[in-house]
Amino acid sequence: QAYLSYSNVAALAHLAAKPGWEITRTLDDIKIWTHEEGDALSFKVEMQVKIPSPLAFSLLSDFTLRQEWDKHFLTCEVLQAVSEEEKIYYVTSQPRRGHKPQDFVILVSQRQPCQPREPYTVAVRSVTLRAVPPSPEFSRSEILCAGFRIHRKSSSSCTVCYFNQVTSGVMPYLAANLAGSSKSIEDTALECIKFLE
């Protein structure tokens, strides 16, 4: 478990540090970037939020609040609180027309910064739990690497970066054509800012 938690946080830091991110869209408080490598498409959504970074961290690290702003989340329950910093959640997503709804078993690792300039981190990846085998009602899906990095800007504002690395099959609502799906990402980002503020 310690290894999984460490690799969860390290994978997100590695994804964030990769060179070659391309900006695909800029709005007032939101920027959307993409990164392609092999069959992995990653995206980064940068949001400017007018609340202190510790508050953004506490709101974003509690995934049971996620349905309040992310319409892709249908249900979210804590399966296991591994430690104060690690929780395993069971998530179901909205079904798309003609498809079974997806479900996920995810490990969420949260870390406070060790140094003043470091970001707060909320890292997410799929894990396997014997207690929650795949069910015929759902299509079990996998999150390779996702999460938030929250950078302090001032005592009352911060920059929230959401990352998600997807393979072609993981998030069908994120169509291969990002121009079409950036609207969905944008709407979700606007809801996230509204929820945080």
C-alpha positions as a Markdown table, in Angstrom:
| # | Residue | x | y | z |
|---|---|---|---|---|
| 1 | Gln | 0.0 | 0.0 | 0.0 |
| 2 | Ala | 2.8 | 2.4 | 0.8 |
| 3 | Tyr | 4.3 | 1.7 | -2.6 |
| 4 | Leu | 1.0 | 2.3 | -4.3 |
| 5 | Ser | 0.5 | 5.6 | -2.5 |
| 6 | Tyr | 4.0 | 6.8 | -3.3 |
| 7 | Ser | 3.7 | 5.8 | -7.0 |
| 8 | Asn | 0.3 | 7.5 | -7.2 |
| 9 | Val | 1.7 | 10.8 | -6.0 |
| 10 | Ala | 4.9 | 10.4 | -8.0 |
| 11 | Ala | 3.1 | 9.6 | -11.3 |
| 12 | Leu | 1.1 | 12.8 | -11.0 |
| 13 | Ala | 4.2 | 14.9 | -10.3 |
| 14 | His | 5.9 | 13.2 | -13.3 |
| 15 | Leu | 2.9 | 13.9 | -15.6 |
| 16 | Ala | 2.8 | 17.6 | -14.5 |
| 17 | Ala | 6.5 | 18.0 | -15.2 |
| 18 | Lys | 6.4 | 16.5 | -18.7 |
| 19 | Pro | 7.6 | 18.8 | -21.5 |
| 20 | Gly | 5.5 | 19.3 | -24.6 |
| 21 | Trp | 2.1 | 20.4 | -23.2 |
| 22 | Glu | 0.2 | 22.2 | -25.9 |
| 23 | Ile | -2.4 | 24.8 | -25.0 |
| 24 | Thr | -5.7 | 24.2 | -26.8 |
| 25 | Arg | -8.0 | 26.7 | -25.3 |
| 26 | Thr | -7.9 | 29.9 | -23.2 |
| 27 | Leu | -10.8 | 31.5 | -21.4 |
| 28 | Asp | -10.9 | 34.1 | -18.6 |
| 29 | Asp | -10.1 | 31.8 | -15.7 |
| 30 | Ile | -9.5 | 28.5 | -17.5 |
| 31 | Lys | -6.7 | 27.2 | -19.7 |
| 32 | Ile | -6.9 | 23.7 | -21.3 |
| 33 | Trp | -3.7 | 21.9 | -22.4 |
| 34 | Thr | -3.1 | 18.5 | -24.0 |
| 35 | His | -0.2 | 16.2 | -24.2 |
| 36 | Glu | 0.0 | 13.2 | -26.6 |
| 37 | Glu | 2.4 | 10.3 | -26.2 |
| 38 | Gly | 1.8 | 6.9 | -27.8 |
| 39 | Asp | -1.8 | 5.9 | -27.2 |
| 40 | Ala | -2.0 | 8.1 | -24.1 |
| 41 | Leu | -3.7 | 11.4 | -24.3 |
| 42 | Ser | -3.3 | 13.6 | -21.2 |
| 43 | Phe | -5.1 | 16.9 | -20.5 |
| 44 | Lys | -4.5 | 19.6 | -18.0 |
| 45 | Val | -7.1 | 22.2 | -17.0 |
| 46 | Glu | -5.7 | 25.2 | -15.2 |
| 47 | Met | -8.3 | 27.2 | -13.2 |
| 48 | Gln | -7.8 | 30.5 | -11.3 |
| 49 | Val | -9.8 | 30.3 | -8.1 |
| 50 | Lys | -10.4 | 33.1 | -5.5 |
| 51 | Ile | -10.1 | 31.0 | -2.3 |
| 52 | Pro | -7.0 | 30.1 | -0.2 |
| 53 | Ser | -5.1 | 27.0 | -1.4 |
| 54 | Pro | -5.6 | 25.0 | 1.9 |
| 55 | Leu | -9.4 | 25.4 | 1.5 |
| 56 | Ala | -9.3 | 24.3 | -2.2 |
| 57 | Phe | -7.2 | 21.4 | -1.1 |
| 58 | Ser | -9.7 | 20.2 | 1.6 |
| 59 | Leu | -12.7 | 20.6 | -0.8 |
| 60 | Leu | -11.0 | 18.8 | -3.7 |
| 61 | Ser | -9.5 | 16.0 | -1.7 |
| 62 | Asp | -13.0 | 14.9 | -0.5 |
| 63 | Phe | -14.3 | 12.9 | -3.5 |
| 64 | Thr | -17.7 | 12.5 | -1.9 |
| 65 | Leu | -18.3 | 16.2 | -2.8 |
| 66 | Arg | -17.3 | 15.6 | -6.5 |
| 67 | Gln | -20.9 | 15.0 | -7.6 |
| 68 | Glu | -21.7 | 18.6 | -6.6 |
| 69 | Trp | -19.7 | 19.9 | -9.6 |
| 70 | Asp | -18.8 | 17.0 | -11.9 |
| 71 | Lys | -21.8 | 15.7 | -13.8 |
| 72 | His | -19.8 | 12.7 | -14.9 |
| 73 | Phe | -19.8 | 11.4 | -11.3 |
| 74 | Leu | -23.1 | 9.7 | -10.5 |
| 75 | Thr | -22.2 | 8.2 | -7.1 |
| 76 | Cys | -19.1 | 8.1 | -4.9 |
| 77 | Glu | -18.6 | 6.3 | -1.7 |
| 78 | Val | -15.6 | 5.6 | 0.6 |
| 79 | Leu | -14.8 | 1.9 | 0.6 |
| 80 | Gln | -11.8 | 2.1 | 2.8 |
| 81 | Ala | -10.0 | 4.9 | 4.7 |
| 82 | Val | -6.4 | 3.5 | 4.5 |
| 83 | Ser | -4.9 | 6.4 | 6.4 |
| 84 | Glu | -5.5 | 10.1 | 6.9 |
| 85 | Glu | -4.0 | 10.7 | 3.6 |
| 86 | Glu | -5.3 | 7.8 | 1.6 |
| 87 | Lys | -8.8 | 6.7 | 0.8 |
| 88 | Ile | -10.2 | 4.1 | -1.6 |
| 89 | Tyr | -13.5 | 5.2 | -3.3 |
| 90 | Tyr | -16.0 | 3.4 | -5.5 |
| 91 | Val | -17.3 | 5.7 | -8.2 |
| 92 | Thr | -20.1 | 5.2 | -10.8 |
| 93 | Ser | -20.5 | 7.5 | -13.8 |
| 94 | Gln | -23.4 | 8.6 | -15.9 |
| 95 | Pro | -24.3 | 6.0 | -18.6 |
| 96 | Arg | -23.9 | 7.2 | -22.2 |
| 97 | Arg | -26.6 | 6.3 | -24.8 |
| 98 | Gly | -26.3 | 2.7 | -25.8 |
| 99 | His | -23.6 | 1.9 | -23.3 |
| 100 | Lys | -23.5 | 0.5 | -19.8 |
| 101 | Pro | -22.5 | 3.0 | -17.0 |
| 102 | Gln | -18.9 | 2.9 | -16.0 |
| 103 | Asp | -17.6 | 2.2 | -12.5 |
| 104 | Phe | -14.2 | 2.8 | -11.0 |
| 105 | Val | -12.3 | 1.7 | -7.8 |
| 106 | Ile | -9.8 | 4.5 | -7.1 |
| 107 | Leu | -7.1 | 5.3 | -4.6 |
| 108 | Val | -7.0 | 9.0 | -3.7 |
| 109 | Ser | -3.8 | 10.2 | -2.1 |
| 110 | Gln | -3.6 | 13.7 | -0.7 |
| 111 | Arg | -0.4 | 15.5 | 0.3 |
| 112 | Gln | 0.3 | 18.8 | 1.9 |
| 113 | Pro | 3.4 | 20.7 | 0.6 |
| 114 | Cys | 6.6 | 20.1 | 2.5 |
| 115 | Gln | 8.1 | 23.4 | 1.2 |
| 116 | Pro | 6.3 | 26.7 | 0.8 |
| 117 | Arg | 6.6 | 26.8 | -3.0 |
| 118 | Glu | 5.4 | 23.2 | -3.5 |
| 119 | Pro | 1.8 | 22.5 | -4.5 |
| 120 | Tyr | -0.9 | 20.7 | -2.6 |
| 121 | Thr | -1.5 | 17.4 | -4.3 |
| 122 | Val | -4.5 | 15.1 | -4.7 |
| 123 | Ala | -3.5 | 12.1 | -6.8 |
| 124 | Val | -5.9 | 9.5 | -8.3 |
| 125 | Arg | -5.4 | 6.1 | -9.8 |
| 126 | Ser | -7.4 | 2.9 | -10.2 |
| 127 | Val | -6.7 | 0.0 | -7.9 |
| 128 | Thr | -8.1 | -3.6 | -7.6 |
| 129 | Leu | -10.0 | -4.7 | -4.5 |
| 130 | Arg | -11.1 | -8.3 | -4.1 |
| 131 | Ala | -14.1 | -7.0 | -2.2 |
| 132 | Val | -15.4 | -5.1 | -5.2 |
| 133 | Pro | -15.1 | -7.4 | -8.3 |
| 134 | Pro | -16.4 | -6.0 | -11.6 |
| 135 | Ser | -20.2 | -6.3 | -11.9 |
| 136 | Pro | -22.2 | -7.2 | -15.0 |
| 137 | Glu | -24.2 | -4.0 | -14.7 |
| 138 | Phe | -21.2 | -1.8 | -15.1 |
| 139 | Ser | -18.2 | -1.5 | -17.5 |
| 140 | Arg | -15.2 | -1.4 | -15.1 |
| 141 | Ser | -12.9 | 1.4 | -16.2 |
| 142 | Glu | -9.4 | 2.3 | -15.2 |
| 143 | Ile | -7.8 | 5.7 | -14.4 |
| 144 | Leu | -4.1 | 5.6 | -15.1 |
| 145 | Cys | -3.1 | 8.9 | -13.5 |
| 146 | Ala | -5.3 | 11.9 | -12.6 |
| 147 | Gly | -5.6 | 14.5 | -9.9 |
| 148 | Phe | -5.1 | 18.0 | -8.8 |
| 149 | Arg | -2.1 | 20.2 | -8.0 |
| 150 | Ile | -3.0 | 23.4 | -6.1 |
| 151 | His | -0.5 | 26.3 | -6.2 |
| 152 | Arg | -0.9 | 29.2 | -3.8 |
| 153 | Lys | -1.0 | 32.6 | -5.5 |
| 154 | Ser | -1.9 | 34.8 | -2.6 |
| 155 | Ser | -3.5 | 34.4 | 0.8 |
| 156 | Ser | -7.0 | 34.4 | -0.9 |
| 157 | Ser | -6.4 | 32.9 | -4.3 |
| 158 | Cys | -4.8 | 29.9 | -5.9 |
| 159 | Thr | -4.3 | 28.1 | -9.2 |
| 160 | Val | -5.9 | 24.6 | -9.4 |
| 161 | Cys | -4.5 | 22.3 | -12.1 |
| 162 | Tyr | -6.5 | 19.2 | -12.9 |
| 163 | Phe | -4.7 | 16.4 | -14.8 |
| 164 | Asn | -6.0 | 13.3 | -16.4 |
| 165 | Gln | -4.1 | 10.8 | -18.5 |
| 166 | Val | -6.5 | 8.7 | -20.6 |
| 167 | Thr | -6.0 | 5.8 | -23.0 |
| 168 | Ser | -8.3 | 5.6 | -26.0 |
| 169 | Gly | -10.9 | 3.5 | -24.1 |
| 170 | Val | -11.0 | 5.2 | -20.7 |
| 171 | Met | -13.2 | 8.2 | -21.1 |
| 172 | Pro | -15.4 | 7.9 | -24.1 |
| 173 | Tyr | -17.1 | 11.3 | -23.3 |
| 174 | Leu | -13.7 | 12.8 | -23.9 |
| 175 | Ala | -13.9 | 12.2 | -27.6 |
| 176 | Ala | -10.6 | 11.8 | -29.5 |
| 177 | Asn | -11.4 | 15.1 | -31.1 |
| 178 | Leu | -10.6 | 17.5 | -28.3 |
| 179 | Ala | -12.1 | 20.5 | -30.1 |
| 180 | Gly | -15.5 | 18.8 | -29.6 |
| 181 | Ser | -15.0 | 17.7 | -26.1 |
| 182 | Ser | -13.2 | 20.8 | -24.7 |
| 183 | Lys | -16.8 | 22.2 | -24.2 |
| 184 | Ser | -17.5 | 19.3 | -21.8 |
| 185 | Ile | -14.1 | 19.9 | -20.0 |
| 186 | Glu | -14.8 | 23.7 | -20.0 |
| 187 | Asp | -18.3 | 23.3 | -18.5 |
| 188 | Thr | -16.9 | 21.0 | -15.8 |
| 189 | Ala | -14.1 | 23.4 | -15.0 |
| 190 | Leu | -16.6 | 26.3 | -14.7 |
| 191 | Glu | -18.7 | 24.2 | -12.3 |
| 192 | Cys | -15.6 | 23.4 | -10.3 |
| 193 | Ile | -14.7 | 27.1 | -9.9 |
| 194 | Lys | -18.3 | 27.9 | -8.9 |
| 195 | Phe | -18.3 | 25.1 | -6.3 |
| 196 | Leu | -15.0 | 26.1 | -4.8 |
| 197 | Glu | -15.8 | 29.8 | -4.6 |
